[in-house]
Amino acid sequence: MIEIKPDPSNPERKIVTATVTLWIETALLTSIAKELEEAIAEQAKKDLQSKAIRKEIRALATKKLVAMLEEKK
């Protein structure tokens, strides 16, 4: 699950949180670590492709670029 919410200390910033909850025995986790890592990465890629996330990322990137250009003045 990926969640975007405002930063309470700075309204100009957003907090992006990715949450994964697993209850797996250590031995099992060690044996499937690579497959698990790949599955998590694949799901994160899918989540990041959602329209809401892409829209938010574009907005944040635009704000950052504008701020960088303002600093150059």
C-alpha positions, 0 to 999 in steps of 0.5 A: 500500500502506498499513501501520500499525505501532507507533512504536518511540519511543512504544508509544501511537502508531502510524505509518501509511505509504503507499507508492507506487513508480513508474519514469516518465520526467519528461516522461511524469510531467508529462503525466499528473500530474493523472490519476496524482494522482487514481488515487493518491488513489482507491486510498488511499481504497479502502485506508483503507476496509479493516476493519483500517485502519478498526479501527485508526483508531477505536482511535487516535481513541478513545485521543486523545479520552480523552487530551484529556478527561483533560487537561481535568480 
